[in-house]
Amino acid sequence: MEITNLLAWGFCCIYVCACPAVKANTIMDTLTNKQRILSFYKQIVGQRKVELIPEFVREDYIQHNPTVKQGRAGITEMINYLKTLPPPPAGAKSPIIRAIQEGDLVVTHLDIQFMGKRMAVIDLFKLKDGMLAEHWDVIQAMPDQTGVAITATNGSTEIDVSASATNSKHIVEQFYKAIINKNTAADFIELDYTEHDPAVISSGKSLVSYLSDAPQREIKIHRVIGEGNYAVVQSEFKRGGKSYALYEICRIAHDKIAEHWSVEQAIPDGVEAEKMF
């Protein structure tokens, strides 16, 4: 069964009530953009407070998920749907694993489990004047990783805010430049590098080999977002003539990529790829 992004939002919302505590929306003007997004998850998505949508979301909100309506109407429709589902279980663990912010852009990395299925999700929000203005996302069903030490979403979570985000982004940009130009890229990978992508792990290849050994893969970078020692890549690639959206999170250490997570999703047939970016 195909799991749509709309259902993914629903699954996310069932568990998101336990997301990290943030200040109430009554003092929204004092919150960082990251805190605003976490508050949005908690109050609107988790607690289904439809009445607060105008306080968080711009009227001209742009939705890049082709399965969801534009503007506040799309979010309102989703939250009203969630109200028909059972309430979140008490004490549920937050699905939000990582939250990365650069200026008006906030990325969240989620691990969602529902009815025996596990999904990795990366959301990207753009804010304007402290309100949600745009949203992009990708979702990918994960294989059963019960008992596996390195999973699709576990690993490091703390951001070293003393590290240079500019440097982190530069390293990742240079890595992909080498991949795209078919130059040596192994020098950008830390010796004790940790790979979290199940596809890369099961291939038995390094990340460099995995990305380089597919001559038909056409990669286009749309954004690189950084905070401290983390950099997020939003890209598009083609495999076998099919277009995919790919979001990657890289942790940088000693000026090299030390840890890597990714979520990919096929762009639906009939949807212009550019509209998803």
Secondary structure, 3 states (H helix, E strand, C coil): CCCCHHHHHHHHHHHHHHCCCCCCHHHHHHCCHHHHHHHHHHHHHHCCCHHHHHHHEEEEEEECCCCCCCHHHHHHHHHHHHCCCCCCCCCCCCCEEEEEEECCEEEEEEEEEECCEEEEEEEEEEEECCEEEEEEEEEEEECCCCCCCCCCCCCCCCCCCCCCHHHHHHHHHHHHHHHHCCCCCHHHEEEEEEECCHHHHHHCCCHHHHHHCCCCCEEEEEEEEEECCEEEEEEEEEECCEEEEEEEEEEEECCEEEEEEEEEEECCCCCCHHHHC
